[in-house]
Amino acid sequence: MAVLLTNNVASTLASSLTPSSTSLTVAAGTGAKFPSPVAPDYFYATIISTTGEIEIVKVTSRANDVMTIVRAQDRTTA
């Protein structure tokens, strides 16, 4: 199991998340900037809301612009 890293990668969400969302979609065409984990590998991503709230998620897979996530990592809230 390896934690994958990529420096200075950013995008915006293509749609809002709910507290129970298990995937997120980034802006069209920007998913390729992020790692493509294959189980058991993963990477962490930080989501920042328009009001400044921060959530860290664990990304376990990525298909184009859609990422499968585990919410509320490192004591953050979904």
N, C-alpha and C positions, 0 to 999 in steps of 0.2 A: 504494500500500500504506500503510495507516494502522494505528497502534496505538490501539486503543480503550481508553478509561478509564472506570471507574466507581468512585467513592470509597466506602469503608466498607461493602463487600458481603461477607457471610459466609454459609456454609452448612455442612452436614456431608455426608459421602459416604453414599450409600444402600447401598453395598456396597464391599468391599475392592478394592484394586488389586493386580495382580501386576506384576512388573517389565516385562512385555511388553504390558501394557494400553495400548490406543490410544484409549480413551474412558473417561469417568467419569460417574457419575450422582450428582447431588446430591439432597438430601432433597426429597420430593414437594412440588411447588409453589414451590420456591425458585429454580429456574432462571431465572425471569423477572426476578430482581434483576440478573442478569448481562447484559453486552452480547450482541448477536446478530451476530457477524462474518459477513460475506460475502466470499469470496475476492476479493482477496488480503489483506483486513483480518484482524486477530487481536487477542487480548489475552492478557496473562500472568496466571496465577493461582498462588498459593502453597498447597501442600498441607502440612499439619502433622500428623504421625502422633501417636498417643496417647503415644508415648515421646519426642516433641519433635523428631524428625527432620523436616527441611524439604526439600521438592522444589518447584522452580519449573517450571511447565508452560506451554506455548504453546497457547492454545485457538484453533483455526482455524474451528470452527463450533459452534453450539448449536441443538439442537432440544428445546424444552421443558426438561426437567431433565437431558438427556444432552449432554455436550460431547465433541467430538473433540479429542484432545490430542497434542502432540509432547512427549515426556518429556525429563527431565534437562536443562533449560535453565540458563544462567548458572552452569555448573560444579556443578550439583547432581546427585544420583544418583537414578535411577528406583527 
